[in-house]
Structures are given as C-alpha cells and as structure tokens.
Amino acid sequence: MGADMRMQEPVSLKAEMTGAELLIEALKKENVEVLFGYPGGAVLPLYDKLYDSGLFHVLAKHEQGGIHAAEGYARVSGKPGVVIATSGPGATNIVTGLADAMIDSLPLVVFTGQVASTVIGSDAFQEADVLGITMPITKYSYQVRDPKDFPRIVKEAFHIATTGRPGPVLIDIPKDMNTAIAQMEEDEPLNLPGYQPTYEPNAFQVRKLLDAIESAKKPVILAGAGVLHARANQELLEFAEKYELPVIHTLLGLGGFPFDHKLSLGWAGMHGNYTANMAIYESDLLISIGARFDDRVTGNLNHFAPNATVAHIDIDPAEIGKNVPTKIPIVGDAKAVLQELLAQQGKKGDYTEWFACLRERQIENPLWYEESKDDLKPQKVIEMVHEITNGDAIVTTDVGQHQMWAAQFYPFKKPNRLVTSGGLGTMGFGLPAAIGAQLAEKDTTVVAFLGDGGFQMTLQELGVIRELNLPVKVIILNNKSLGMVRQWQEIFYEERYSHSLIPNQPNIVKLAEAYDIKGYEASTEEEAAKVLQEAFSHDEPAVLNIHIAPGENVYPMVAPGKGLHEMVGVKP
Ligand SMILES: Cc1ncc(C[n+]2csc(CCOP(=O)(O)OP(=O)(O)O)c2C)c(N)n1
C-alpha cells in the first residue's frame, strides 16, 4: 500500500499554545492513526497546524465519503473514526454519516468548523447551526468556547464515543478558537458524573436467565452488533457451547459466531433464512445479546416470538422494553454479561426435539436461488468471490438487493468482516467505507459489493482509492435498476416501475480508467470467473462491472407488516 501511516511525533508541551495546537496534541494523545477530512475557510487555521503535525490525513473527495470511510475504519478497527469538515456545507455534508453512525452505534469523533464566535448568529458566510441540526443524531456534542478546553473536550469526546453504547461525538469549533492562545494546563482526570455506563450486570438477573435456560425447551440466542462492539465473540462461543444454545444473528451481528459452527442458524429478519426466523417464532426462550429489535429483524411485532420469555442483554438501558416486552432485563456490556453467565453455575435443558426440528429445516429449507444457464446470477458471483477470497475478506456493501445477497451468500467466520449500513440503509456507504476498512487492516483483502445505483452516489471516492493505492476490489452487481425498489414495485405496486429502471448507464470501465483504476466487465459465468481471477491476482485496486440477471429478486422475504413465520420464497 502506498500510504503508510507516518510515525507520530512525540507530544511536545509548550506553556502557551494556540487552540489548534492544543487540539493536535490532544489527537496525538489519543493515538489517532488517521483523520478523514476536507478543508475550508473555517478550519483553515486547523489545517495549517495539521500541515506539519505528522498526523496522517486522508483527503476525501466529498465530506460524505470522508465520514463513511471513518465509519468503515471504526467498524473494522474498533477505534474511533476521526473526521474534519468545514462549517456550513462541509458540516451539512456529513449529516447522513452522523445519522448512520448513530443508529449503527459506531464510534466517531467529528470536528466541524464554525464561523468565528463573534459572528455566530449573524448568518455569516458558511454559517449553519450544526449543533442544532445534529443534536438528535449524535451521542453528544460540544462547541468550543474557550481554547483551554480543547484537551478536556477531546479527551471526553473520545471517551464518550467509545464507551457504553458507542456513537458519534461532534465538536464544533468557532474559527477564532483555533488561533486564540491558551495556557497549557495540567492533565485533568475525566470527570463525567452524569455519564456512567453500566458494564457489570446484575448477578440476580443473570441467575434468572440461567434458570430459564434450564427449564426451556426451545431456546435461541439472537446475537447483534453489541457482541462485536464488546469484542465478546469468544465468550459467546463458550456460552453457546456450554449450554448448547443455537445462535441466530442480526444482519449487523454477522461474524460474531462462526457460520459453520453446528449451533449457528444464520441470520434472521426480512431476508434472513427460514430456520432462523421460524426458530425465533417458535422459541420459548429468546436471549437477545446486543441487538435492538429493529423492525427489519422482528417483522410484525404482534407475531414476534409470541411464546417466548424474552431476555434482553444490552449496554443501553433505553433499548430494553423499547420494542419487545422483556421478562429478564440485563443491562451490561455483552462481554461482561457473558463472563458472568459463564461464571455462575447452571444446567442446560433438554433440547433434543428442538434440535431435531431445527436440523430438518436447515436441510429442507436452506437459502437458495435458481441456477440458470442463460443469466448470470448475483448469488453465484458472490459465491465465487467467497471462494476466491477463502471467505476471509472484509466485505463492505452498499444498500439494496446486493447487500442482502452478500449477507446471504458470503458467510463470515470472524467478527468485524462485514461493513454495512444496517439501521439507516444509506446508499453511497459501501465504496467509501471500503477505504476506511482497508486503512484499518492494510493486509486484508477488502471487497466492496455495490449496486449500480449506490455506486453512482459516491463513486468520486475512487480518486482516494487510487491516490492511496488501496487494493480494494469494487464489485458492482449491475442490474440496470434500483434493484430493491424495482423488487418492491414488482411485488407490492403491480409492476409499475416508477423511476427505478436505469437502462442508460455510464461506461463504468471507462469511469474506472478515468481514475487510473483497472476496469473489468462480465456478463456470463465464464466471463465472471475470468475477470474475478484476474482482479484478485494483483495488489492493485479494481472495478468490476458485473451484469447480473436484471429481474432477480431477493428471497426469502418477510413482507412489511407480516410476521417472521409468514416468509415467502422459501425453498420449496
Ligand atoms: C440515500 C438513499 N436513497 C434512497 C434509498 C432507497 N433505496 C433503498 S435500496 C435502493 C435501490 C438501490 O439500488 P442499487 O444501488 O442499484 O442496488 P440494488 O438494489 O440494485 O442491488 C434505493 C433507492 C436509500 N436506501 N438510500
């Protein structure tokens, strides 16, 4: 990779420093490896100090690209993604990324420029009330009012972003705060009495769950992204094996449990698999770990796990009982809770009949697609990529049909290999997220599965891939339509394809070549095999435009308003 992260210089302390200098020192103290940003008037004093700071800064092509790259970096590395945007339009361009990170609990520390404090409220050039705009989509936000506060604010921001339920923290910096002089002060310990996330669970509630496990006949674990955030996959494995509990994932939780383990049932939800959805529907004990019962997972709540005692383990107490009535609430960090579950004595129940039923469904009703001699099936392409990469790649996706197919047909052995926009469903996410993912793990193969629609929302970030020489393989599953919209129009709107078919496409190979990236094209299985082989044989970036069967739909499916047991398109 061309862009090695430069060694950071030792922190030097002067008695008096400018606000921007204090900020740079604070970032170094947090061991920031990379910043994703875009300059402009209000952040020029900060960029001036960045110039010879030794910090590694990635210049995005659009602020949205920068913040999605930071999300990809955060998802894979577990460290906070750091973003800088200028005031006004720079800041408003990151709003989607903030909302995305908030709903998917990704740790970000985001700096926005602001007009000088003397003109705030005067509709000054490039002024926007960024705190007002972003308050509901940030975990916390600050506006710097005194340059001496920089060290404290940065320290708190990194702490808040990464602890408890992770999320984005925004720091708005009026321009004059960068140049104002402040006295360097003693490093104060963190003092946030109002922010004390609960990590350790209540032992009594844990006991109740162990008792419920002993008496259950049809237990299941629903493992969400909280398991990944807490780096608790090992504990989950031990717990599931100790009590012989089947494990189902949410989309964002994929990789928290090895897909090929005998206790793994795959993922549940709108396009999850039949066995997983029916297991939830029929279960008598549902143990949710770090999942928030999103409607894409639950389907119609009136039919969700109707016979189950629900145990909900979550670090965010606001999640418990929010969507699903909960009998056994356990507030705590997934790792700490699983450790306590493993520490206490417990007995497993007799689940023989339950497993017999689950096994039969796994054999009778697996994920499937109809193979075709004439058409190139997207599922087949994903399986080919899985094989070529030995299932070890980091996969980023955009949003739409290809996202669901990737999650269905690229199973994961390890955590934090899937980088996808789950909660917000943000088109334009996948390509920039791949940049951050590759920077987080420079020796791992990164594949970005995109639709032709989403690719065109942030394709300018190909420029960053080229400049940093990141060997990302961009695979466009091109159905010449906004496929997921087309699918819904086919099924729910009597095939009235209002503004979802895109027969006129840009020449994607030429687009790639314009960025000096090798482009490939394939329309048949043989061609796909050949171009994939070629693209994965070198360490350069590549863009593959794969023409897939345009009418292919994602199945099985829980239609909106239906229960998980009412899936259609299950393998007959
Ligand atoms: C920013 C944004 N705008 C609109 C949507 C609504 N939407 C969801 S999926 C989809 C179609 C995506 O098409 P494409 O990128 O070609 O992927 P495909 O579904 O064909 O795989 C649309 C428009 C969205 N999720 N995000």
The ligand as a Tripos MOL2 file, in Angstrom:
@<TRIPOS>MOLECULE
LIG
   26    27     1     0     0
SMALL
NO_CHARGES

@<TRIPOS>ATOM
      1 C1        -29.5080    7.5890    0.1120 C.3       1 LIG1
      2 C2        -30.6070    6.6400   -0.1920 C.ar      1 LIG1
      3 N1        -31.5660    6.9760   -1.0690 N.ar      1 LIG1
      4 C3        -32.5670    6.1130   -1.3640 C.ar      1 LIG1
      5 C4        -32.6200    4.8810   -0.7620 C.ar      1 LIG1
      6 C5        -33.7690    3.9220   -1.0560 C.3       1 LIG1
      7 N2        -33.2680    2.6900   -1.6760 N.ar      1 LIG1
      8 C6        -33.0410    1.5490   -0.9740 C.ar      1 LIG1
      9 S1        -32.4340    0.3250   -1.9020 S.2       1 LIG1
     10 C7        -32.4920    1.2700   -3.2760 C.ar      1 LIG1
     11 C8        -32.0460    0.7200   -4.6120 C.3       1 LIG1
     12 C9        -30.5860    0.5120   -4.6680 C.3       1 LIG1
     13 O1        -30.2090    0.2610   -5.9990 O.3       1 LIG1
     14 P1        -28.7540   -0.2140   -6.3410 P.3       1 LIG1
     15 O2        -27.7530    0.6400   -5.6780 O.co2     1 LIG1
     16 O3        -28.6300   -0.3080   -7.8140 O.co2     1 LIG1
     17 O4        -28.6660   -1.6450   -5.6550 O.3       1 LIG1
     18 P2        -29.5350   -2.9650   -5.9490 P.3       1 LIG1
     19 O5        -30.7470   -2.9250   -5.0750 O.co2     1 LIG1
     20 O6        -29.8960   -2.9580   -7.4070 O.co2     1 LIG1
     21 O7        -28.6400   -4.0830   -5.5810 O.co2     1 LIG1
     22 C10       -32.9940    2.5380   -3.0010 C.ar      1 LIG1
     23 C11       -33.1970    3.6130   -3.9980 C.3       1 LIG1
     24 C12       -31.6040    4.5900    0.1840 C.ar      1 LIG1
     25 N3        -31.5860    3.4450    0.8520 N.pl3     1 LIG1
     26 N4        -30.6040    5.4660    0.4190 N.ar      1 LIG1
@<TRIPOS>BOND
     1     1     2 1
     2     2     3 ar
     3     2    26 ar
     4     3     4 ar
     5     4     5 ar
     6     5     6 1
     7     5    24 ar
     8     6     7 1
     9     7     8 ar
    10     7    22 ar
    11     8     9 ar
    12     9    10 ar
    13    10    11 1
    14    10    22 ar
    15    11    12 1
    16    12    13 1
    17    13    14 1
    18    14    15 2
    19    14    16 1
    20    14    17 1
    21    17    18 1
    22    18    19 2
    23    18    20 1
    24    18    21 1
    25    22    23 1
    26    24    25 1
    27    24    26 ar
@<TRIPOS>SUBSTRUCTURE
     1 LIG1         1 GROUP 0 **** ****
